[in-house]
Amino acid sequence: MDGITRDWLDEQLRRPAPPRPPEILAGLDLGKVSDYSALAVIERTEAQENGRRVGRYAVRGLRRWQLHTDYTKIAADLSEMYDRPPLCGTALAVDATGVGNAVVEIVRAARPRCKIVPVVITGSQQSLAQYDPRRGWTVPKKVLADTLQALLGTRRLKASPDLPDYKVLTRELQAFTVKVNIATGNESFEAWREKDHDDMVLAVAIACWFGEQGRKRPVIG
């Protein structure tokens, strides 16, 4: 302890913690017969705001498969994409709603080099997600919508116009914002995911929600 004074120690404790390195994570929305399947790759960084750390998100990659693409094809594509940096070894939050649970097993069988996190989306109006170490997350649609709306409202979610499908994502985000803001309670969230395609925005929402909350739990793998 030679040379360490109380003043020096107090100064060290007052210093902000060093920033964490950027983190790559992704959300996968599995489409049904009339919907696309979509992948959103997000880079999460942290910033100090008002004395606390907050997450900031940048969409780094988008992938939308053609309608009626076989799930085994999607799984094979994921295996190839996750075989190299920057995706290799990162977390992939997968929509496991409905038939999605079976598709999660198809994805697992393809052995992509990532940590797969099943996310079951419910219509519940609860404000909390639930975690099961064996099965993954159960997340109310309201929680996904709230997370996305908060990030958009505080300008903590960005995407480059140079991205493929950027215009598609922009249209879906605009539709999402309108649907959530023009109504309240059940109506606002029931209106989300009706009529219009929203696979891109849901993939982004899953990834951002995982970055905000899901990553605080152990990843199933």
RAWOPE-V934747 format. One record per run of one state. SS is the DSSP state (H for helix, E for strand, - for the rest). FROM is the first residue (numbers start at 1). TO is the last residue. Records with the same first field share a line. If there is no record, write none. Layout:
SS = FROM-TO / FROM-TO
This chain:
- = 1-5 / 15-22 / 30-37 / 50-51 / 65-70 / 82-90 / 96-99 / 110-114 / 123-129 / 133-135 / 154-156 / 160-165 / 182-184 / 192-198 / 213-213 / 217-221
H = 6-14 / 71-81 / 100-109 / 141-153 / 166-181 / 185-191 / 199-212 / 214-216
E = 23-29 / 38-49 / 52-64 / 91-95 / 115-122 / 130-132 / 136-140 / 157-159
